[in-house]
Amino acid sequence: MAPGGWWTSTRQAAGPGSKPHSPTWASPPLWRGSWVGPSLRCETTERSKPVGDTEYGALRVAIGSDRAGDTYKSVLTGDLHAHRLVGGVIEGSPGQQSAATYPEVAFAAAQLVACGEADRALLVCHTGLGMAVAANKVPGVRAVTAHDSLSVQAAVLSNNAQVLALGQGVIGLQLARRLVAEWLTYRFDSTSSAAKKVEAITALERRASHYMQGRG
Ligand SMILES: O=C(CO)[C@H](O)COP(=O)(O)O
């Protein structure tokens, strides 16, 4: 089901050189759940797949921006559609999104990731900072701001971050496009030494949540 209101999704066939990342849309169904309004609600009862897991092939990427990131978002959306490793693009409807603030957009996109509707999210605002801060409020989501190749690589390989936030006011468009192209080629290795540290972050998140519940 297409995300309601804000988000539209597009499936696309991977290009000839895409193996082993060719999409397998039919089994299991990857586009489940529906999304409502600025504060989106995940109606998926069962995750299509674990957050950040890419075993099903080509990446499904949600992309969003506030007004300050709109120009880059348009260009990067085109790049995503054309990229051989991207199997689907979910983008906020430009009309409504241009009025949306970065916390709303980031939270909504991060929810798409957390619920398994998207593998990753690409967010653009003026600095990339607020988007990452807001996206990190969604449990299970790891969002970073990164404006150089090493950080983009480490975001995936070391931190298993599913969300990349860029600042339209910080880097030039061509660097942003290059970084996104690089970002799409990286896959987290769950057998790597980084995995235990990412698990530790998840455990901390659970502990914090229990602590807060105890206080409530
Ligand atoms: O960069 C932003 C948030 O980190 C955003 O694009 C601009 O922030 P605002 O001026 O507070 O809306």
The ligand as a MOL file (V3000), in Angstrom:
LIG
                    3D

  0  0  0     0  0            999 V3000
M  V30 BEGIN CTAB
M  V30 COUNTS 12 11 0 0 0
M  V30 BEGIN ATOM
M  V30 1 O 19.2720 22.7420 9.0630 0
M  V30 2 C 18.2000 22.6530 9.5720 0
M  V30 3 C 18.0160 21.9250 10.8500 0
M  V30 4 O 19.2130 21.4060 11.3420 0
M  V30 5 C 16.9930 23.2610 8.9770 0
M  V30 6 O 17.0080 23.1870 7.5740 0
M  V30 7 C 16.8970 24.7170 9.3230 0
M  V30 8 O 16.5310 24.8390 10.6370 0
M  V30 9 P 15.4780 25.9730 11.0640 0
M  V30 10 O 15.9700 27.2620 10.4990 0
M  V30 11 O 15.5090 25.9510 12.5670 0
M  V30 12 O 14.1610 25.5730 10.5070 0
M  V30 END ATOM
M  V30 BEGIN BOND
M  V30 1 2 1 2
M  V30 2 1 2 3
M  V30 3 1 2 5
M  V30 4 1 3 4
M  V30 5 1 5 6
M  V30 6 1 5 7
M  V30 7 1 7 8
M  V30 8 1 8 9
M  V30 9 2 9 10
M  V30 10 1 9 11
M  V30 11 1 9 12
M  V30 END BOND
M  V30 END CTAB
M  END
